[in-house]
């Protein structure tokens, strides 16, 4: 056993019991009874949701396609990247990225490429975000929004998004992370 594996075993919690405590559109709340490494037993609750794709879409001119969407939890319009849940039939994440870009923006991409995958809030959620860069994005039709989506579409310069992250104007965490990751490693 490697040192990392031994260390992980020392820190691992044992799930004694688990159930879905609450189901709603978009996520579930899971309730578990766990045993901690010191033998103590306690409850642990977390949000459970399907994996998601987040798309950083560039037009042929190098502009970024962004969405503006009402976010009820924070009671304001949020600027961000197109994103959406991986559905049961979505074994191909690149195809999911193409679909979400089309549905939320009406744009189609020539190509998408995986950028990175992160667990954005693994202290209280099992969410996984798969980031993709989409190239050659052009308008191809109408948006195909879900019944509970209020989204407008625009384009902007990548540098403007980066500046908005720096000065605190771009507050959507998944978009801010994608902008910074692309700037550093893309």
Secondary structure as UniProt FT lines:
FT   HELIX           3..11
FT   STRAND          14..24
FT   TURN            25..26
FT   STRAND          27..35
FT   TURN            37..38
FT   STRAND          41..48
FT   STRAND          52..59
FT   TURN            60..61
FT   STRAND          64..71
FT   TURN            72..75
FT   STRAND          76..80
FT   STRAND          82..85
FT   TURN            88..89
FT   HELIX           93..105
FT   STRAND          107..108
FT   STRAND          111..118
FT   TURN            120..124
FT   STRAND          129..139
FT   TURN            147..148
FT   STRAND          151..156
FT   HELIX           158..166
FT   TURN            167..168
FT   HELIX           173..185
//
